[in-house]
């Protein structure tokens, strides 16, 4: 390939003719202060450790006077005052391309599955920019998820961004696995951020399965990894998803969980000296969440439908991260602990969930059928105590009478096995048949 003289001149102008070197000045907690080195936030540095210790990769997270603040990706063994610090890269990149399908990688794009090296793949810089608001296509078609309760009542449009809100142990991992296996997308990108190490292989083998993994890229950063690597994992996964969308493929992006991503950002912000606000979260967290979420959705090329799981602390829906995510996303799916205790799986609380694009992607008859089923579910919820103690008199409420007559059919319609998947058209026709609309 022959470069134009102007290209060569530009490359020379941007090149670092002198490689900068810094020295470790101080270590407080997980933040290392480096003097004598200038680098932008997000740069990658290498700290030369002792003779018997591996070098420590770190990321620039901020500045304090003339001192650079860096946070290591791994341990800090071997780091001592005066250790040499080199600037490795001003802008981090990750491997991209179809060769990533079926692979499990870490937050820096390195293989975790023992498979072939990814060294020869094309690379893309982290920190993508969301598509312009006027360049985005509208969501006008359904993305079938294979989950009957979602496709019929919380219908998701292609390119929509949804939240899965749940306490711990209510089935969000199982739901994400069902989405990965059954959703009508060409490529899946999953970001497992802050997961327990034990659960990763469980999720891959039990919830995702070979058929789901074959068309997926899985980015894993476990809870024992550093905060900066957990935050980087989300950016890595989103960058890979953007590359598939740029290649005109429909993408399903899933992240578990946005809460642990926010907690990693909180840890970084507080370590850098940022003041805490709501529940200890610094303001930068609530600026970073929309920056990540806005990168999903439609571009002018293709769609990236996104599901972000949100771990609600103590089942409190007013949790600050949950509250922020609800305001950013295009809808939310609530998982109910009460339903899970009744072996109602997936434990989707239809009454507490909403899809802001449902009425744009379904027909008028489906809107009518959904409204009728919502009325029945609301009547059952409001009168559950009266029904349980036998105080309700049949004929007092015609809507409740219909709901009681159909209660077993409703439960059967809204539940399914974790290995079952249904086309969206079948779910819609089943809703019409259940409600008698049409």
C-alpha positions in Angstrom: 0.0 0.0 0.0 1.4 3.4 -1.1 0.8 6.3 1.3 0.3 9.8 0.1 3.0 12.2 1.3 0.4 14.1 3.4 -0.4 10.9 5.2 3.2 10.2 6.0 3.7 13.8 7.2 0.7 13.5 9.5 1.9 10.2 11.0 5.4 11.7 11.7 3.8 14.7 13.3 1.7 12.6 15.7 4.5 10.2 16.6 6.1 10.2 20.0 9.7 11.0 19.3 10.6 10.7 23.0 9.1 7.9 25.0 8.0 9.5 28.4 9.0 7.8 31.6 7.6 8.4 35.1 8.3 7.2 38.6 6.0 5.9 41.3 5.7 8.5 44.0 3.0 7.1 46.3 0.4 4.3 46.8 -2.8 4.9 48.7 -5.3 2.1 48.6 -5.5 1.1 44.9 -4.4 4.5 43.5 -0.8 4.9 42.5 0.6 8.4 42.2 3.2 8.8 39.4 5.4 11.8 38.8 7.3 12.9 35.7 4.8 11.4 33.3 2.0 13.2 31.3 -0.8 11.2 29.7 -4.5 11.6 29.0 -7.2 9.9 31.1 -7.8 6.4 29.9 -4.1 5.8 28.8 -2.5 2.5 29.5 0.7 2.5 31.6 3.2 -0.2 32.7 4.7 -0.2 36.1 8.0 -2.1 36.3 7.8 -4.3 39.4 10.5 -6.2 41.2 12.8 -8.8 39.7 10.5 -11.7 40.6 7.2 -10.0 40.0 5.4 -9.3 36.6 4.9 -5.8 35.4 1.7 -4.1 36.5 -0.6 -2.7 33.9 -2.5 0.4 35.0 -4.9 3.0 33.6 -4.8 6.7 34.1 -7.9 7.8 36.0 -7.1 11.4 36.9 -4.6 14.0 38.0 -3.7 15.7 41.3 -1.5 18.8 40.7 1.5 17.6 38.7 0.9 14.0 39.7 -0.7 11.3 37.6 -3.3 9.0 39.3 -3.3 5.5 37.9 -5.2 2.4 39.0 -3.9 -1.1 38.4 -5.7 -3.8 36.5 -4.3 -6.5 38.7 -2.5 -6.7 42.0 0.1 -4.2 43.2 2.7 -6.7 44.3 6.2 -5.4 43.5 5.1 -1.7 43.3 7.4 0.5 45.3 8.5 4.2 45.4 10.7 5.0 42.5 9.6 2.2 40.2 9.7 3.1 36.6 6.4 3.8 34.8 6.1 3.7 31.0 3.3 5.0 28.8 2.2 2.0 26.7 -0.7 3.5 24.8 -2.7 6.7 24.8 -5.8 5.0 23.4 -6.8 1.4 24.2 -8.1 -0.9 21.5 -9.8 -4.3 21.5 -9.9 -7.1 18.9 -13.0 -7.2 16.7 -14.4 -9.3 13.9 -16.4 -12.5 13.3 -13.6 -14.7 14.7 -14.7 -13.5 18.2 -18.0 -15.5 17.9 -18.0 -18.4 20.4 -15.2 -16.9 22.3 -14.9 -15.8 26.0 -12.6 -12.9 26.6 -11.6 -10.6 29.5 -12.1 -6.9 29.9 -9.0 -6.1 27.9 -9.9 -8.4 25.0 -7.6 -11.3 26.0 -8.8 -14.9 25.6 -10.1 -16.7 28.7 -11.3 -19.9 27.1 -7.9 -21.3 26.1 -8.7 -20.8 22.4 -6.5 -19.4 19.7 -4.7 -16.1 20.1 -6.6 -13.0 18.9 -3.4 -11.1 18.1 -4.0 -11.1 14.3 -7.5 -9.6 14.4 -8.5 -6.0 13.4 -8.7 -3.7 16.4 -11.1 -0.9 17.4 -10.5 1.9 19.8 -12.5 2.0 23.0 -14.8 4.8 23.9 -17.2 4.9 21.0 -19.5 7.8 20.2 -23.3 7.3 20.2 -25.0 7.6 16.8 -26.4 11.1 16.1 -30.0 11.5 17.2 -31.1 12.3 13.7 -29.1 9.5 12.1 -30.9 6.8 14.1 -33.6 4.8 12.4 -36.9 4.4 14.2 -37.9 1.1 15.8 -40.8 -0.2 13.8 -40.6 -4.0 14.0 -40.7 -6.5 16.8 -37.6 -8.2 18.1 -38.8 -11.7 19.0 -37.2 -12.9 22.3 -38.8 -16.4 22.4 -40.2 -15.5 25.8 -44.0 -15.4 25.7 -44.7 -13.0 28.5 -42.2 -10.4 27.1 -43.2 -10.8 23.4 -46.9 -10.5 24.1 -47.1 -7.9 27.0 -43.7 -6.1 27.1 -43.1 -6.3 23.4 -39.6 -5.1 22.5 -38.8 -3.3 19.3 -35.6 -4.0 17.3 -33.1 -1.4 18.5 -34.8 -0.8 21.9 -32.9 -0.6 25.2 -34.5 -2.4 28.1 -33.7 -2.9 31.7 -34.2 -6.2 33.6 -34.7 -5.1 37.3 -34.3 -7.8 39.9 -33.2 -8.6 43.3 -30.6 -11.3 43.8 -31.6 -14.9 43.1 -34.8 -14.2 41.2 -33.7 -15.6 37.8 -32.2 -12.8 35.8 -29.3 -14.9 34.6 -31.7 -17.6 33.4 -33.7 -14.9 31.6 -30.6 -13.6 29.9 -29.7 -17.1 28.8 -33.1 -17.6 27.3 -32.7 -14.3 25.4 -29.3 -15.3 24.1 -30.6 -18.6 22.8 -34.0 -17.5 21.4 -33.8 -13.8 20.4 -34.1 -13.0 16.7 -30.6 -11.4 16.3 -27.6 -12.3 14.2 -25.0 -11.7 16.9 -25.1 -11.7 20.7 -22.6 -9.8 22.9 -22.7 -10.5 26.6 -20.9 -8.5 29.3 -20.7 -10.3 32.6 -19.5 -7.6 34.9 -18.7 -8.3 38.6 -20.0 -11.9 38.5 -19.0 -14.5 41.0 -16.3 -16.7 39.5 -18.3 -19.8 40.2 -21.3 -18.5 38.2 -19.4 -17.8 35.0 -19.0 -21.5 33.8 -22.5 -22.2 35.2 -24.0 -19.4 33.0 -22.0 -20.5 29.9 -22.9 -24.2 30.1 -26.3 -24.2 31.8 -28.0 -20.9 30.8 -26.3 -20.0 27.5 -25.6 -23.5 26.2 -23.6 -24.4 23.1 -26.2 -23.0 20.7 -26.2 -19.7 22.4 -22.5 -19.5 22.7 -21.9 -20.3 19.0 -23.3 -16.9 18.0 -22.1 -14.9 21.0 -19.1 -13.0 22.3 -18.8 -13.2 26.1 -16.8 -10.6 28.0 -16.1 -11.7 31.6 -14.7 -9.6 34.4 -15.3 -11.3 37.8 -16.0 -9.6 41.1 -12.4 -10.1 42.4 -10.9 -8.1 39.5 -10.0 -4.4 40.0 -12.7 -1.7 39.7 -11.0 -0.2 36.6 -11.0 -3.5 34.8 -14.7 -4.1 35.7 -15.5 -0.7 34.2 -13.3 -1.4 31.2 -15.2 -4.7 30.5 -18.4 -2.9 29.8 -16.7 -0.6 27.4 -15.0 -3.5 25.7 -18.2 -5.4 25.2 -20.0 -2.3 23.8 -17.2 -1.6 21.4 -17.3 -5.1 20.1 -21.1 -4.9 19.7 -20.7 -1.6 17.8 -18.3 -3.2 15.4 -20.8 -5.9 14.5 -23.5 -3.2 14.0 -21.1 -1.3 11.7 -20.8 -4.4 9.6 -24.6 -4.4 9.0 -25.5 -7.1 11.5 -28.4 -7.0 14.0 -26.9 -7.2 17.5 -28.3 -8.2 20.9 -26.3 -6.7 23.6 -26.7 -7.9 27.2 -25.0 -6.7 30.3 -25.2 -8.3 33.8 -25.1 -6.1 35.6 -25.3 -2.3 35.2 -25.3 -2.0 39.0 -21.9 -3.6 39.4 -20.6 -1.4 36.6 -21.9 1.6 38.5 -20.3 0.3 41.7 -16.9 0.0 39.9 -17.3 3.6 38.6 -18.1 4.6 42.2 -14.9 3.0 43.5 -12.8 4.7 40.8 -14.4 8.1 41.4 -14.0 8.0 45.1 -10.4 6.8 44.8 -9.7 9.8 42.5 -11.0 12.2 45.2 -14.5 12.8 43.7 -17.1 13.9 46.4 -19.9 11.3 47.1 -23.5 12.2 46.6 -26.5 9.8 46.6 -25.7 6.6 48.6 -22.0 7.3 48.1 -22.2 7.5 44.3 -20.2 10.4 42.8 -21.7 12.5 40.0 -19.5 10.9 37.4 -21.4 7.6 37.7 -24.7 9.2 36.6 -22.9 10.9 33.7 -21.3 7.6 32.6 -24.5 5.5 32.6 -26.2 7.4 29.8 -23.0 7.6 27.8 -22.8 3.8 27.8 -26.5 3.1 27.2 -26.9 5.7 24.4 -24.3 3.8 22.3 -26.9 1.0 21.9 -30.0 1.3 19.7 -30.3 2.0 16.0 -27.6 3.6 13.9 -28.0 4.5 10.3 -26.7 1.0 9.4 -28.4 -1.6 11.7 -29.8 -2.1 15.1 -28.3 -3.0 18.5 -31.1 -4.1 20.9 -29.8 -4.0 24.5 -30.9 -5.5 27.8 -29.1 -4.2 30.9 -29.8 -6.1 34.1 -30.1 -3.9 37.2 -29.5 -5.5 40.6 -32.0 -3.8 43.0 -30.5 -3.6 46.5 -32.9 -5.1 49.0 -35.6 -5.3 46.2 -35.8 -1.4 46.5 -36.9 0.0 43.2 -36.0 3.5 44.3 -32.3 2.5 44.4 -30.3 5.4 42.8 -28.8 3.3 40.1 -32.2 1.6 39.3 -33.9 5.0 39.3 -31.3 6.5 36.9 -31.4 3.5 34.6 -35.2 3.6 34.3 -35.0 7.2 33.2 -32.4 6.4 30.6 -33.8 3.2 29.0 -36.8 2.6 26.8 -38.6 0.3 29.2 -38.1 -2.1 32.0 -38.9 -5.7 32.9 -39.5 -6.3 36.6 -38.7 -9.7 38.0 -40.8 -10.5 41.1 -39.5 -12.5 44.1 -43.1 -13.3 45.1 -43.7 -14.9 41.7 -40.5 -16.8 41.9 -41.5 -18.2 45.3 -44.7 -19.5 43.6 -42.6 -21.2 40.9 -43.8 -18.8 38.3 -40.9 -18.7 35.8 -39.8 -16.6 34.2 -40.8 -14.4 37.2 -41.8 -11.5 35.0 -44.1 -9.0 36.8 -46.2 -7.9 33.8 -48.0 -5.2 35.9 -44.8 -3.6 37.0 -43.1 -3.7 33.6 -43.4 -1.5 30.6 -42.1 -1.2 27.1 -42.3 2.4 25.8 -42.2 1.2 22.2 -44.9 -1.6 22.4 -47.7 0.5 20.9 -45.4 1.5 18.0 -44.5 -2.1 16.9 -47.7 -4.1 17.5 -51.2 -4.0 15.9 -54.3 -2.3 17.3 -55.8 -5.8 18.1 -52.7 -6.7 20.2 -53.0 -3.4 22.1 -56.6 -4.2 22.9 -55.8 -7.8 24.0 -52.9 -6.6 26.2 -55.1 -4.0 27.9 -57.7 -6.7 28.7 -55.1 -9.1 30.2 -53.6 -6.2 32.2 -57.1 -5.4 33.6 -57.5 -9.0 34.7 -54.1 -9.1 36.3 -54.8 -5.9 38.2 -58.1 -7.1 39.4 -56.5 -10.3 40.7 -53.8 -8.4 42.5 -56.2 -5.9 44.1 -58.5 -8.5 45.4 -56.1 -11.3 46.3 -56.7 -11.1 50.1 -60.5 -11.2 49.6 -60.2 -14.2 47.4 -57.9 -16.0 49.7 -60.2 -15.7 52.7 -63.3 -16.5 50.7 -64.9 -13.1 51.2 -65.4 -12.3 47.5 -68.9 -12.7 46.2 -69.1 -13.9 42.6 -70.9 -11.3 40.4 -69.7 -8.3 42.4 -67.1 -7.4 39.8 -67.5 -8.7 36.2 -63.8 -8.1 35.3 -62.6 -10.0 38.4 -65.1 -12.8 37.6 -63.5 -13.1 34.1 -60.0 -13.1 35.6 -60.9 -15.8 38.1 -62.4 -18.0 35.4 -59.2 -17.6 33.3 -56.6 -17.6 36.1 -55.1 -21.0 35.4 -54.9 -20.2 31.6 -53.3 -16.8 32.4 -50.6 -18.5 34.6 -50.0 -21.2 31.9 -49.6 -18.5 29.2 -47.2 -16.3 31.2 -44.9 -19.2 32.2 -42.6 -21.5 30.3 -39.7 -23.8 30.6 -36.2 -22.3 30.5 -35.4 -24.4 27.3 -38.7 -23.4 25.6 -38.9 -20.7 23.0 -41.9 -19.4 21.1 -42.1 -17.2 17.9 -43.4 -13.7 18.6 -46.3 -14.3 16.1 -47.4 -17.4 18.1 -47.2 -15.4 21.4 -49.4 -12.6 19.9 -52.0 -15.0 18.6 -52.0 -16.9 22.0 -52.7 -13.5 23.7 -55.6 -12.9 21.4 -57.0 -16.3 22.0 -56.6 -16.1 25.8 -58.4 -12.7 26.0 -61.0 -13.4 23.3 -60.1 -10.4 21.3 -60.3 -10.6 17.5 
